[in-house]
Amino acid sequence: MPHSPADKKKALTRVRRIKGQVDALERALDAGEPCLTILQQIAAIRGAANGLMGELLAMHLKDELVTGETTQEQRALRMADVDQLLKSYLK
């Protein structure tokens, strides 16, 4: 979860943009748009989701591992959690 109001606003803006793209995809499917149009919309959604993931991951790493007040052991445990998350995301 983004901690600063600016980071939270930025993340929510991205989520709302993705929601709009998904709504557009649904409309395109309902309207029987050509496959290429549908595939382009899916690619745009995937790119937007990947951008959101990258941005939130950077925020998390900064907040939890760089600027957070944690011990070396706590950072190692949190890094292991991030490692698992990235492995499941990249499957």
PyMOL Python script that loads the backbone (N, CA, C, O; Angstrom):
from pymol import cmd

cmd.read_pdbstr("""\
ATOM      1  N   MET A   1       0.845  -1.181   0.000  1.00  0.00           N
ATOM      2  CA  MET A   1       0.000   0.000   0.000  1.00  0.00           C
ATOM      3  C   MET A   1       0.884   1.234   0.000  1.00  0.00           C
ATOM      4  O   MET A   1       1.772   1.374   0.841  1.00  0.00           O
ATOM      5  N   PRO A   2       0.636   2.125  -0.944  1.00  0.00           N
ATOM      6  CA  PRO A   2       1.415   3.370  -0.939  1.00  0.00           C
ATOM      7  C   PRO A   2       1.176   4.149   0.351  1.00  0.00           C
ATOM      8  O   PRO A   2       0.038   4.274   0.804  1.00  0.00           O
ATOM      9  N   HIS A   3       2.242   4.670   0.938  1.00  0.00           N
ATOM     10  CA  HIS A   3       2.129   5.366   2.216  1.00  0.00           C
ATOM     11  C   HIS A   3       1.862   6.862   2.064  1.00  0.00           C
ATOM     12  O   HIS A   3       1.100   7.437   2.841  1.00  0.00           O
ATOM     13  N   SER A   4       2.468   7.479   1.092  1.00  0.00           N
ATOM     14  CA  SER A   4       2.269   8.925   0.953  1.00  0.00           C
ATOM     15  C   SER A   4       1.003   9.213   0.156  1.00  0.00           C
ATOM     16  O   SER A   4       0.628   8.422  -0.709  1.00  0.00           O
ATOM     17  N   PRO A   5       0.342  10.325   0.432  1.00  0.00           N
ATOM     18  CA  PRO A   5      -0.868  10.688  -0.327  1.00  0.00           C
ATOM     19  C   PRO A   5      -0.591  10.824  -1.826  1.00  0.00           C
ATOM     20  O   PRO A   5      -1.441  10.466  -2.640  1.00  0.00           O
ATOM     21  N   ALA A   6       0.567  11.327  -2.196  1.00  0.00           N
ATOM     22  CA  ALA A   6       0.899  11.484  -3.615  1.00  0.00           C
ATOM     23  C   ALA A   6       1.044  10.122  -4.297  1.00  0.00           C
ATOM     24  O   ALA A   6       0.560   9.926  -5.412  1.00  0.00           O
ATOM     25  N   ASP A   7       1.715   9.179  -3.617  1.00  0.00           N
ATOM     26  CA  ASP A   7       1.870   7.840  -4.181  1.00  0.00           C
ATOM     27  C   ASP A   7       0.519   7.132  -4.298  1.00  0.00           C
ATOM     28  O   ASP A   7       0.251   6.447  -5.286  1.00  0.00           O
ATOM     29  N   LYS A   8      -0.321   7.303  -3.285  1.00  0.00           N
ATOM     30  CA  LYS A   8      -1.640   6.683  -3.311  1.00  0.00           C
ATOM     31  C   LYS A   8      -2.468   7.248  -4.470  1.00  0.00           C
ATOM     32  O   LYS A   8      -3.143   6.500  -5.177  1.00  0.00           O
ATOM     33  N   LYS A   9      -2.412   8.549  -4.657  1.00  0.00           N
ATOM     34  CA  LYS A   9      -3.159   9.191  -5.742  1.00  0.00           C
ATOM     35  C   LYS A   9      -2.667   8.681  -7.095  1.00  0.00           C
ATOM     36  O   LYS A   9      -3.469   8.393  -7.983  1.00  0.00           O
ATOM     37  N   LYS A  10      -1.348   8.571  -7.249  1.00  0.00           N
ATOM     38  CA  LYS A  10      -0.771   8.096  -8.494  1.00  0.00           C
ATOM     39  C   LYS A  10      -1.214   6.657  -8.793  1.00  0.00           C
ATOM     40  O   LYS A  10      -1.561   6.334  -9.929  1.00  0.00           O
ATOM     41  N   ALA A  11      -1.197   5.801  -7.772  1.00  0.00           N
ATOM     42  CA  ALA A  11      -1.608   4.403  -7.956  1.00  0.00           C
ATOM     43  C   ALA A  11      -3.091   4.316  -8.310  1.00  0.00           C
ATOM     44  O   ALA A  11      -3.470   3.567  -9.210  1.00  0.00           O
ATOM     45  N   LEU A  12      -3.927   5.074  -7.611  1.00  0.00           N
ATOM     46  CA  LEU A  12      -5.360   5.047  -7.903  1.00  0.00           C
ATOM     47  C   LEU A  12      -5.665   5.567  -9.307  1.00  0.00           C
ATOM     48  O   LEU A  12      -6.573   5.064  -9.970  1.00  0.00           O
ATOM     49  N   THR A  13      -4.927   6.554  -9.756  1.00  0.00           N
ATOM     50  CA  THR A  13      -5.097   7.072 -11.114  1.00  0.00           C
ATOM     51  C   THR A  13      -4.795   5.979 -12.132  1.00  0.00           C
ATOM     52  O   THR A  13      -5.521   5.819 -13.113  1.00  0.00           O
ATOM     53  N   ARG A  14      -3.729   5.235 -11.899  1.00  0.00           N
ATOM     54  CA  ARG A  14      -3.389   4.131 -12.800  1.00  0.00           C
ATOM     55  C   ARG A  14      -4.462   3.040 -12.777  1.00  0.00           C
ATOM     56  O   ARG A  14      -4.820   2.500 -13.823  1.00  0.00           O
ATOM     57  N   VAL A  15      -4.973   2.717 -11.595  1.00  0.00           N
ATOM     58  CA  VAL A  15      -6.014   1.685 -11.485  1.00  0.00           C
ATOM     59  C   VAL A  15      -7.269   2.121 -12.231  1.00  0.00           C
ATOM     60  O   VAL A  15      -7.894   1.318 -12.924  1.00  0.00           O
ATOM     61  N   ARG A  16      -7.631   3.373 -12.091  1.00  0.00           N
ATOM     62  CA  ARG A  16      -8.824   3.874 -12.787  1.00  0.00           C
ATOM     63  C   ARG A  16      -8.628   3.856 -14.300  1.00  0.00           C
ATOM     64  O   ARG A  16      -9.572   3.586 -15.044  1.00  0.00           O
ATOM     65  N   ARG A  17      -7.426   4.137 -14.755  1.00  0.00           N
ATOM     66  CA  ARG A  17      -7.130   4.073 -16.186  1.00  0.00           C
ATOM     67  C   ARG A  17      -7.272   2.632 -16.678  1.00  0.00           C
ATOM     68  O   ARG A  17      -7.843   2.391 -17.742  1.00  0.00           O
ATOM     69  N   ILE A  18      -6.759   1.683 -15.910  1.00  0.00           N
ATOM     70  CA  ILE A  18      -6.882   0.267 -16.275  1.00  0.00           C
ATOM     71  C   ILE A  18      -8.352  -0.135 -16.302  1.00  0.00           C
ATOM     72  O   ILE A  18      -8.784  -0.852 -17.205  1.00  0.00           O
ATOM     73  N   LYS A  19      -9.112   0.317 -15.329  1.00  0.00           N
ATOM     74  CA  LYS A  19     -10.549   0.012 -15.295  1.00  0.00           C
ATOM     75  C   LYS A  19     -11.225   0.528 -16.563  1.00  0.00           C
ATOM     76  O   LYS A  19     -12.061  -0.166 -17.142  1.00  0.00           O
ATOM     77  N   GLY A  20     -10.876   1.732 -16.998  1.00  0.00           N
ATOM     78  CA  GLY A  20     -11.430   2.284 -18.229  1.00  0.00           C
ATOM     79  C   GLY A  20     -11.061   1.441 -19.439  1.00  0.00           C
ATOM     80  O   GLY A  20     -11.877   1.245 -20.339  1.00  0.00           O
ATOM     81  N   GLN A  21      -9.819   0.940 -19.458  1.00  0.00           N
ATOM     82  CA  GLN A  21      -9.387   0.092 -20.555  1.00  0.00           C
ATOM     83  C   GLN A  21     -10.150  -1.235 -20.568  1.00  0.00           C
ATOM     84  O   GLN A  21     -10.504  -1.741 -21.633  1.00  0.00           O
ATOM     85  N   VAL A  22     -10.399  -1.788 -19.395  1.00  0.00           N
ATOM     86  CA  VAL A  22     -11.152  -3.041 -19.313  1.00  0.00           C
ATOM     87  C   VAL A  22     -12.601  -2.813 -19.753  1.00  0.00           C
ATOM     88  O   VAL A  22     -13.182  -3.652 -20.442  1.00  0.00           O
ATOM     89  N   ASP A  23     -13.176  -1.688 -19.355  1.00  0.00           N
ATOM     90  CA  ASP A  23     -14.530  -1.349 -19.809  1.00  0.00           C
ATOM     91  C   ASP A  23     -14.571  -1.216 -21.329  1.00  0.00           C
ATOM     92  O   ASP A  23     -15.517  -1.678 -21.966  1.00  0.00           O
ATOM     93  N   ALA A  24     -13.558  -0.594 -21.909  1.00  0.00           N
ATOM     94  CA  ALA A  24     -13.485  -0.454 -23.367  1.00  0.00           C
ATOM     95  C   ALA A  24     -13.348  -1.815 -24.041  1.00  0.00           C
ATOM     96  O   ALA A  24     -13.912  -2.040 -25.112  1.00  0.00           O
ATOM     97  N   LEU A  25     -12.607  -2.714 -23.421  1.00  0.00           N
ATOM     98  CA  LEU A  25     -12.469  -4.068 -23.948  1.00  0.00           C
ATOM     99  C   LEU A  25     -13.825  -4.779 -23.949  1.00  0.00           C
ATOM    100  O   LEU A  25     -14.193  -5.436 -24.923  1.00  0.00           O
ATOM    101  N   GLU A  26     -14.547  -4.640 -22.864  1.00  0.00           N
ATOM    102  CA  GLU A  26     -15.869  -5.263 -22.781  1.00  0.00           C
ATOM    103  C   GLU A  26     -16.799  -4.708 -23.876  1.00  0.00           C
ATOM    104  O   GLU A  26     -17.516  -5.463 -24.532  1.00  0.00           O
ATOM    105  N   ARG A  27     -16.775  -3.408 -24.059  1.00  0.00           N
ATOM    106  CA  ARG A  27     -17.613  -2.800 -25.104  1.00  0.00           C
ATOM    107  C   ARG A  27     -17.210  -3.297 -26.489  1.00  0.00           C
ATOM    108  O   ARG A  27     -18.066  -3.562 -27.334  1.00  0.00           O
ATOM    109  N   ALA A  28     -15.911  -3.420 -26.715  1.00  0.00           N
ATOM    110  CA  ALA A  28     -15.430  -3.899 -28.011  1.00  0.00           C
ATOM    111  C   ALA A  28     -15.868  -5.339 -28.263  1.00  0.00           C
ATOM    112  O   ALA A  28     -16.251  -5.691 -29.378  1.00  0.00           O
ATOM    113  N   LEU A  29     -15.811  -6.157 -27.235  1.00  0.00           N
ATOM    114  CA  LEU A  29     -16.267  -7.544 -27.382  1.00  0.00           C
ATOM    115  C   LEU A  29     -17.769  -7.596 -27.652  1.00  0.00           C
ATOM    116  O   LEU A  29     -18.222  -8.341 -28.521  1.00  0.00           O
ATOM    117  N   ASP A  30     -18.533  -6.811 -26.911  1.00  0.00           N
ATOM    118  CA  ASP A  30     -19.985  -6.747 -27.117  1.00  0.00           C
ATOM    119  C   ASP A  30     -20.333  -6.291 -28.532  1.00  0.00           C
ATOM    120  O   ASP A  30     -21.283  -6.784 -29.140  1.00  0.00           O
ATOM    121  N   ALA A  31     -19.555  -5.348 -29.041  1.00  0.00           N
ATOM    122  CA  ALA A  31     -19.845  -4.775 -30.361  1.00  0.00           C
ATOM    123  C   ALA A  31     -19.330  -5.647 -31.504  1.00  0.00           C
ATOM    124  O   ALA A  31     -19.602  -5.370 -32.672  1.00  0.00           O
ATOM    125  N   GLY A  32     -18.598  -6.686 -31.171  1.00  0.00           N
ATOM    126  CA  GLY A  32     -18.074  -7.559 -32.216  1.00  0.00           C
ATOM    127  C   GLY A  32     -16.943  -6.940 -33.007  1.00  0.00           C
ATOM    128  O   GLY A  32     -16.805  -7.183 -34.206  1.00  0.00           O
ATOM    129  N   GLU A  33     -16.137  -6.141 -32.334  1.00  0.00           N
ATOM    130  CA  GLU A  33     -14.990  -5.507 -32.997  1.00  0.00           C
ATOM    131  C   GLU A  33     -14.045  -6.582 -33.553  1.00  0.00           C
ATOM    132  O   GLU A  33     -14.061  -7.724 -33.094  1.00  0.00           O
ATOM    133  N   PRO A  34     -13.230  -6.212 -34.537  1.00  0.00           N
ATOM    134  CA  PRO A  34     -12.275  -7.175 -35.110  1.00  0.00           C
ATOM    135  C   PRO A  34     -11.283  -7.678 -34.061  1.00  0.00           C
ATOM    136  O   PRO A  34     -10.975  -6.997 -33.083  1.00  0.00           O
ATOM    137  N   CYS A  35     -10.803  -8.878 -34.300  1.00  0.00           N
ATOM    138  CA  CYS A  35      -9.870  -9.516 -33.351  1.00  0.00           C
ATOM    139  C   CYS A  35      -8.650  -8.647 -33.078  1.00  0.00           C
ATOM    140  O   CYS A  35      -8.197  -8.561 -31.936  1.00  0.00           O
ATOM    141  N   LEU A  36      -8.113  -8.005 -34.106  1.00  0.00           N
ATOM    142  CA  LEU A  36      -6.921  -7.192 -33.910  1.00  0.00           C
ATOM    143  C   LEU A  36      -7.187  -6.048 -32.939  1.00  0.00           C
ATOM    144  O   LEU A  36      -6.328  -5.723 -32.119  1.00  0.00           O
ATOM    145  N   THR A  37      -8.346  -5.443 -33.020  1.00  0.00           N
ATOM    146  CA  THR A  37      -8.717  -4.367 -32.095  1.00  0.00           C
ATOM    147  C   THR A  37      -8.782  -4.896 -30.665  1.00  0.00           C
ATOM    148  O   THR A  37      -8.300  -4.256 -29.730  1.00  0.00           O
ATOM    149  N   ILE A  38      -9.382  -6.068 -30.513  1.00  0.00           N
ATOM    150  CA  ILE A  38      -9.488  -6.704 -29.189  1.00  0.00           C
ATOM    151  C   ILE A  38      -8.097  -7.012 -28.644  1.00  0.00           C
ATOM    152  O   ILE A  38      -7.799  -6.726 -27.484  1.00  0.00           O
ATOM    153  N   LEU A  39      -7.255  -7.593 -29.483  1.00  0.00           N
ATOM    154  CA  LEU A  39      -5.907  -7.957 -29.041  1.00  0.00           C
ATOM    155  C   LEU A  39      -5.079  -6.727 -28.674  1.00  0.00           C
ATOM    156  O   LEU A  39      -4.303  -6.761 -27.718  1.00  0.00           O
ATOM    157  N   GLN A  40      -5.241  -5.648 -29.426  1.00  0.00           N
ATOM    158  CA  GLN A  40      -4.531  -4.409 -29.087  1.00  0.00           C
ATOM    159  C   GLN A  40      -4.980  -3.877 -27.733  1.00  0.00           C
ATOM    160  O   GLN A  40      -4.161  -3.388 -26.955  1.00  0.00           O
ATOM    161  N   GLN A  41      -6.275  -3.970 -27.449  1.00  0.00           N
ATOM    162  CA  GLN A  41      -6.788  -3.498 -26.160  1.00  0.00           C
ATOM    163  C   GLN A  41      -6.250  -4.359 -25.015  1.00  0.00           C
ATOM    164  O   GLN A  41      -5.899  -3.846 -23.953  1.00  0.00           O
ATOM    165  N   ILE A  42      -6.191  -5.661 -25.243  1.00  0.00           N
ATOM    166  CA  ILE A  42      -5.635  -6.563 -24.223  1.00  0.00           C
ATOM    167  C   ILE A  42      -4.161  -6.240 -23.978  1.00  0.00           C
ATOM    168  O   ILE A  42      -3.709  -6.226 -22.833  1.00  0.00           O
ATOM    169  N   ALA A  43      -3.419  -5.981 -25.046  1.00  0.00           N
ATOM    170  CA  ALA A  43      -1.999  -5.623 -24.901  1.00  0.00           C
ATOM    171  C   ALA A  43      -1.848  -4.323 -24.110  1.00  0.00           C
ATOM    172  O   ALA A  43      -0.945  -4.196 -23.282  1.00  0.00           O
ATOM    173  N   ALA A  44      -2.732  -3.361 -24.366  1.00  0.00           N
ATOM    174  CA  ALA A  44      -2.678  -2.093 -23.631  1.00  0.00           C
ATOM    175  C   ALA A  44      -2.972  -2.313 -22.149  1.00  0.00           C
ATOM    176  O   ALA A  44      -2.320  -1.720 -21.289  1.00  0.00           O
ATOM    177  N   ILE A  45      -3.945  -3.157 -21.853  1.00  0.00           N
ATOM    178  CA  ILE A  45      -4.293  -3.456 -20.459  1.00  0.00           C
ATOM    179  C   ILE A  45      -3.118  -4.145 -19.767  1.00  0.00           C
ATOM    180  O   ILE A  45      -2.770  -3.815 -18.633  1.00  0.00           O
ATOM    181  N   ARG A  46      -2.525  -5.091 -20.455  1.00  0.00           N
ATOM    182  CA  ARG A  46      -1.381  -5.800 -19.872  1.00  0.00           C
ATOM    183  C   ARG A  46      -0.230  -4.834 -19.593  1.00  0.00           C
ATOM    184  O   ARG A  46       0.398  -4.904 -18.537  1.00  0.00           O
ATOM    185  N   GLY A  47       0.043  -3.942 -20.531  1.00  0.00           N
ATOM    186  CA  GLY A  47       1.107  -2.956 -20.325  1.00  0.00           C
ATOM    187  C   GLY A  47       0.815  -2.044 -19.153  1.00  0.00           C
ATOM    188  O   GLY A  47       1.707  -1.726 -18.367  1.00  0.00           O
ATOM    189  N   ALA A  48      -0.442  -1.619 -19.034  1.00  0.00           N
ATOM    190  CA  ALA A  48      -0.826  -0.748 -17.925  1.00  0.00           C
ATOM    191  C   ALA A  48      -0.704  -1.480 -16.589  1.00  0.00           C
ATOM    192  O   ALA A  48      -0.243  -0.904 -15.604  1.00  0.00           O
ATOM    193  N   ALA A  49      -1.114  -2.741 -16.557  1.00  0.00           N
ATOM    194  CA  ALA A  49      -1.006  -3.524 -15.322  1.00  0.00           C
ATOM    195  C   ALA A  49       0.466  -3.744 -14.950  1.00  0.00           C
ATOM    196  O   ALA A  49       0.831  -3.674 -13.777  1.00  0.00           O
ATOM    197  N   ASN A  50       1.296  -4.007 -15.946  1.00  0.00           N
ATOM    198  CA  ASN A  50       2.728  -4.173 -15.670  1.00  0.00           C
ATOM    199  C   ASN A  50       3.342  -2.874 -15.150  1.00  0.00           C
ATOM    200  O   ASN A  50       4.183  -2.896 -14.251  1.00  0.00           O
ATOM    201  N   GLY A  51       2.920  -1.750 -15.714  1.00  0.00           N
ATOM    202  CA  GLY A  51       3.407  -0.456 -15.231  1.00  0.00           C
ATOM    203  C   GLY A  51       2.999  -0.209 -13.791  1.00  0.00           C
ATOM    204  O   GLY A  51       3.796   0.275 -12.988  1.00  0.00           O
ATOM    205  N   LEU A  52       1.757  -0.542 -13.465  1.00  0.00           N
ATOM    206  CA  LEU A  52       1.279  -0.398 -12.082  1.00  0.00           C
ATOM    207  C   LEU A  52       2.067  -1.300 -11.147  1.00  0.00           C
ATOM    208  O   LEU A  52       2.459  -0.885 -10.056  1.00  0.00           O
ATOM    209  N   MET A  53       2.294  -2.522 -11.571  1.00  0.00           N
ATOM    210  CA  MET A  53       3.059  -3.460 -10.746  1.00  0.00           C
ATOM    211  C   MET A  53       4.464  -2.920 -10.478  1.00  0.00           C
ATOM    212  O   MET A  53       4.946  -2.955  -9.346  1.00  0.00           O
ATOM    213  N   GLY A  54       5.104  -2.430 -11.514  1.00  0.00           N
ATOM    214  CA  GLY A  54       6.454  -1.893 -11.359  1.00  0.00           C
ATOM    215  C   GLY A  54       6.491  -0.696 -10.433  1.00  0.00           C
ATOM    216  O   GLY A  54       7.378  -0.577  -9.588  1.00  0.00           O
ATOM    217  N   GLU A  55       5.520   0.192 -10.598  1.00  0.00           N
ATOM    218  CA  GLU A  55       5.477   1.393  -9.763  1.00  0.00           C
ATOM    219  C   GLU A  55       5.234   1.040  -8.290  1.00  0.00           C
ATOM    220  O   GLU A  55       5.907   1.567  -7.405  1.00  0.00           O
ATOM    221  N   LEU A  56       4.276   0.153  -8.032  1.00  0.00           N
ATOM    222  CA  LEU A  56       3.992  -0.229  -6.652  1.00  0.00           C
ATOM    223  C   LEU A  56       5.133  -1.024  -6.040  1.00  0.00           C
ATOM    224  O   LEU A  56       5.416  -0.890  -4.850  1.00  0.00           O
ATOM    225  N   LEU A  57       5.786  -1.846  -6.839  1.00  0.00           N
ATOM    226  CA  LEU A  57       6.938  -2.590  -6.337  1.00  0.00           C
ATOM    227  C   LEU A  57       8.061  -1.632  -5.941  1.00  0.00           C
ATOM    228  O   LEU A  57       8.693  -1.811  -4.900  1.00  0.00           O
ATOM    229  N   ALA A  58       8.305  -0.628  -6.762  1.00  0.00           N
ATOM    230  CA  ALA A  58       9.333   0.358  -6.427  1.00  0.00           C
ATOM    231  C   ALA A  58       8.975   1.102  -5.150  1.00  0.00           C
ATOM    232  O   ALA A  58       9.841   1.334  -4.305  1.00  0.00           O
ATOM    233  N   MET A  59       7.708   1.478  -4.998  1.00  0.00           N
ATOM    234  CA  MET A  59       7.265   2.152  -3.774  1.00  0.00           C
ATOM    235  C   MET A  59       7.483   1.247  -2.561  1.00  0.00           C
ATOM    236  O   MET A  59       7.969   1.688  -1.519  1.00  0.00           O
ATOM    237  N   HIS A  60       7.117  -0.017  -2.717  1.00  0.00           N
ATOM    238  CA  HIS A  60       7.245  -0.966  -1.614  1.00  0.00           C
ATOM    239  C   HIS A  60       8.712  -1.145  -1.217  1.00  0.00           C
ATOM    240  O   HIS A  60       9.063  -1.101  -0.038  1.00  0.00           O
ATOM    241  N   LEU A  61       9.546  -1.345  -2.214  1.00  0.00           N
ATOM    242  CA  LEU A  61      10.967  -1.534  -1.907  1.00  0.00           C
ATOM    243  C   LEU A  61      11.550  -0.313  -1.216  1.00  0.00           C
ATOM    244  O   LEU A  61      12.322  -0.443  -0.266  1.00  0.00           O
ATOM    245  N   LYS A  62      11.188   0.866  -1.686  1.00  0.00           N
ATOM    246  CA  LYS A  62      11.693   2.096  -1.063  1.00  0.00           C
ATOM    247  C   LYS A  62      11.177   2.215   0.371  1.00  0.00           C
ATOM    248  O   LYS A  62      11.949   2.480   1.293  1.00  0.00           O
ATOM    249  N   ASP A  63       9.870   2.018   0.554  1.00  0.00           N
ATOM    250  CA  ASP A  63       9.271   2.197   1.879  1.00  0.00           C
ATOM    251  C   ASP A  63       9.695   1.128   2.880  1.00  0.00           C
ATOM    252  O   ASP A  63       9.940   1.427   4.049  1.00  0.00           O
ATOM    253  N   GLU A  64       9.781  -0.104   2.425  1.00  0.00           N
ATOM    254  CA  GLU A  64      10.036  -1.205   3.348  1.00  0.00           C
ATOM    255  C   GLU A  64      11.504  -1.570   3.503  1.00  0.00           C
ATOM    256  O   GLU A  64      11.931  -1.991   4.578  1.00  0.00           O
ATOM    257  N   LEU A  65      12.264  -1.414   2.452  1.00  0.00           N
ATOM    258  CA  LEU A  65      13.638  -1.899   2.495  1.00  0.00           C
ATOM    259  C   LEU A  65      14.689  -0.801   2.520  1.00  0.00           C
ATOM    260  O   LEU A  65      15.799  -1.023   3.002  1.00  0.00           O
ATOM    261  N   VAL A  66      14.362   0.365   2.015  1.00  0.00           N
ATOM    262  CA  VAL A  66      15.363   1.426   1.930  1.00  0.00           C
ATOM    263  C   VAL A  66      15.185   2.439   3.046  1.00  0.00           C
ATOM    264  O   VAL A  66      16.099   2.669   3.837  1.00  0.00           O
ATOM    265  N   THR A  67      13.994   3.049   3.108  1.00  0.00           N
ATOM    266  CA  THR A  67      13.788   4.119   4.081  1.00  0.00           C
ATOM    267  C   THR A  67      13.150   3.644   5.374  1.00  0.00           C
ATOM    268  O   THR A  67      13.155   4.376   6.363  1.00  0.00           O
ATOM    269  N   GLY A  68      12.603   2.437   5.390  1.00  0.00           N
ATOM    270  CA  GLY A  68      11.971   1.926   6.607  1.00  0.00           C
ATOM    271  C   GLY A  68      12.990   1.611   7.673  1.00  0.00           C
ATOM    272  O   GLY A  68      14.144   1.295   7.384  1.00  0.00           O
ATOM    273  N   GLU A  69      12.552   1.702   8.895  1.00  0.00           N
ATOM    274  CA  GLU A  69      13.446   1.392  10.013  1.00  0.00           C
ATOM    275  C   GLU A  69      13.296  -0.081  10.360  1.00  0.00           C
ATOM    276  O   GLU A  69      12.448  -0.472  11.162  1.00  0.00           O
ATOM    277  N   THR A  70      14.150  -0.889   9.728  1.00  0.00           N
ATOM    278  CA  THR A  70      14.095  -2.331   9.933  1.00  0.00           C
ATOM    279  C   THR A  70      15.488  -2.861  10.196  1.00  0.00           C
ATOM    280  O   THR A  70      16.490  -2.230   9.860  1.00  0.00           O
ATOM    281  N   THR A  71      15.527  -4.021  10.796  1.00  0.00           N
ATOM    282  CA  THR A  71      16.809  -4.688  11.034  1.00  0.00           C
ATOM    283  C   THR A  71      17.222  -5.435   9.767  1.00  0.00           C
ATOM    284  O   THR A  71      16.430  -5.608   8.841  1.00  0.00           O
ATOM    285  N   GLN A  72      18.443  -5.858   9.750  1.00  0.00           N
ATOM    286  CA  GLN A  72      18.951  -6.640   8.618  1.00  0.00           C
ATOM    287  C   GLN A  72      18.116  -7.908   8.448  1.00  0.00           C
ATOM    288  O   GLN A  72      17.797  -8.293   7.323  1.00  0.00           O
ATOM    289  N   GLU A  73      17.764  -8.548   9.541  1.00  0.00           N
ATOM    290  CA  GLU A  73      16.965  -9.779   9.487  1.00  0.00           C
ATOM    291  C   GLU A  73      15.567  -9.499   8.925  1.00  0.00           C
ATOM    292  O   GLU A  73      15.065 -10.270   8.108  1.00  0.00           O
ATOM    293  N   GLN A  74      14.942  -8.413   9.351  1.00  0.00           N
ATOM    294  CA  GLN A  74      13.621  -8.062   8.834  1.00  0.00           C
ATOM    295  C   GLN A  74      13.680  -7.756   7.342  1.00  0.00           C
ATOM    296  O   GLN A  74      12.788  -8.149   6.591  1.00  0.00           O
ATOM    297  N   ARG A  75      14.730  -7.056   6.911  1.00  0.00           N
ATOM    298  CA  ARG A  75      14.871  -6.758   5.482  1.00  0.00           C
ATOM    299  C   ARG A  75      15.048  -8.042   4.677  1.00  0.00           C
ATOM    300  O   ARG A  75      14.505  -8.168   3.579  1.00  0.00           O
ATOM    301  N   ALA A  76      15.795  -8.981   5.212  1.00  0.00           N
ATOM    302  CA  ALA A  76      15.997 -10.253   4.508  1.00  0.00           C
ATOM    303  C   ALA A  76      14.679 -11.004   4.363  1.00  0.00           C
ATOM    304  O   ALA A  76      14.400 -11.571   3.306  1.00  0.00           O
ATOM    305  N   LEU A  77      13.868 -11.013   5.414  1.00  0.00           N
ATOM    306  CA  LEU A  77      12.561 -11.674   5.344  1.00  0.00           C
ATOM    307  C   LEU A  77      11.645 -10.984   4.344  1.00  0.00           C
ATOM    308  O   LEU A  77      10.948 -11.643   3.573  1.00  0.00           O
ATOM    309  N   ARG A  78      11.650  -9.663   4.358  1.00  0.00           N
ATOM    310  CA  ARG A  78      10.804  -8.912   3.419  1.00  0.00           C
ATOM    311  C   ARG A  78      11.280  -9.108   1.989  1.00  0.00           C
ATOM    312  O   ARG A  78      10.464  -9.181   1.069  1.00  0.00           O
ATOM    313  N   MET A  79      12.570  -9.195   1.794  1.00  0.00           N
ATOM    314  CA  MET A  79      13.099  -9.432   0.459  1.00  0.00           C
ATOM    315  C   MET A  79      12.710 -10.821  -0.033  1.00  0.00           C
ATOM    316  O   MET A  79      12.447 -11.006  -1.222  1.00  0.00           O
ATOM    317  N   ALA A  80      12.672 -11.790   0.863  1.00  0.00           N
ATOM    318  CA  ALA A  80      12.223 -13.132   0.488  1.00  0.00           C
ATOM    319  C   ALA A  80      10.756 -13.091   0.038  1.00  0.00           C
ATOM    320  O   ALA A  80      10.375 -13.778  -0.910  1.00  0.00           O
ATOM    321  N   ASP A  81       9.946 -12.293   0.714  1.00  0.00           N
ATOM    322  CA  ASP A  81       8.543 -12.133   0.309  1.00  0.00           C
ATOM    323  C   ASP A  81       8.448 -11.515  -1.084  1.00  0.00           C
ATOM    324  O   ASP A  81       7.648 -11.953  -1.911  1.00  0.00           O
ATOM    325  N   VAL A  82       9.258 -10.510  -1.336  1.00  0.00           N
ATOM    326  CA  VAL A  82       9.261  -9.861  -2.655  1.00  0.00           C
ATOM    327  C   VAL A  82       9.730 -10.853  -3.717  1.00  0.00           C
ATOM    328  O   VAL A  82       9.192 -10.880  -4.824  1.00  0.00           O
ATOM    329  N   ASP A  83      10.718 -11.655  -3.388  1.00  0.00           N
ATOM    330  CA  ASP A  83      11.217 -12.668  -4.317  1.00  0.00           C
ATOM    331  C   ASP A  83      10.100 -13.636  -4.704  1.00  0.00           C
ATOM    332  O   ASP A  83       9.937 -13.948  -5.884  1.00  0.00           O
ATOM    333  N   GLN A  84       9.337 -14.109  -3.731  1.00  0.00           N
ATOM    334  CA  GLN A  84       8.218 -15.022  -4.012  1.00  0.00           C
ATOM    335  C   GLN A  84       7.166 -14.345  -4.871  1.00  0.00           C
ATOM    336  O   GLN A  84       6.640 -14.945  -5.808  1.00  0.00           O
ATOM    337  N   LEU A  85       6.863 -13.104  -4.554  1.00  0.00           N
ATOM    338  CA  LEU A  85       5.882 -12.351  -5.325  1.00  0.00           C
ATOM    339  C   LEU A  85       6.308 -12.229  -6.782  1.00  0.00           C
ATOM    340  O   LEU A  85       5.515 -12.471  -7.692  1.00  0.00           O
ATOM    341  N   LEU A  86       7.560 -11.854  -6.996  1.00  0.00           N
ATOM    342  CA  LEU A  86       8.053 -11.692  -8.371  1.00  0.00           C
ATOM    343  C   LEU A  86       8.052 -13.021  -9.132  1.00  0.00           C
ATOM    344  O   LEU A  86       7.726 -13.058 -10.318  1.00  0.00           O
ATOM    345  N   LYS A  87       8.410 -14.092  -8.460  1.00  0.00           N
ATOM    346  CA  LYS A  87       8.388 -15.406  -9.116  1.00  0.00           C
ATOM    347  C   LYS A  87       6.971 -15.767  -9.559  1.00  0.00           C
ATOM    348  O   LYS A  87       6.781 -16.273 -10.666  1.00  0.00           O
ATOM    349  N   SER A  88       5.980 -15.515  -8.714  1.00  0.00           N
ATOM    350  CA  SER A  88       4.608 -15.848  -9.100  1.00  0.00           C
ATOM    351  C   SER A  88       4.101 -14.893 -10.181  1.00  0.00           C
ATOM    352  O   SER A  88       3.340 -15.307 -11.055  1.00  0.00           O
ATOM    353  N   TYR A  89       4.503 -13.642 -10.138  1.00  0.00           N
ATOM    354  CA  TYR A  89       4.077 -12.665 -11.143  1.00  0.00           C
ATOM    355  C   TYR A  89       4.651 -12.966 -12.509  1.00  0.00           C
ATOM    356  O   TYR A  89       3.975 -12.790 -13.522  1.00  0.00           O
ATOM    357  N   LEU A  90       5.891 -13.419 -12.545  1.00  0.00           N
ATOM    358  CA  LEU A  90       6.568 -13.646 -13.812  1.00  0.00           C
ATOM    359  C   LEU A  90       6.303 -15.012 -14.417  1.00  0.00           C
ATOM    360  O   LEU A  90       6.833 -15.306 -15.489  1.00  0.00           O
ATOM    361  N   LYS A  91       5.517 -15.851 -13.785  1.00  0.00           N
ATOM    362  CA  LYS A  91       5.176 -17.160 -14.344  1.00  0.00           C
ATOM    363  C   LYS A  91       4.385 -17.011 -15.603  1.00  0.00           C
ATOM    364  O   LYS A  91       4.008 -18.009 -16.216  1.00  0.00           O
TER     365      LYS A  91
END
""", "prot")
cmd.dss("prot")
cmd.show_as("cartoon", "prot")
cmd.util.cbc("prot")
cmd.orient("prot")
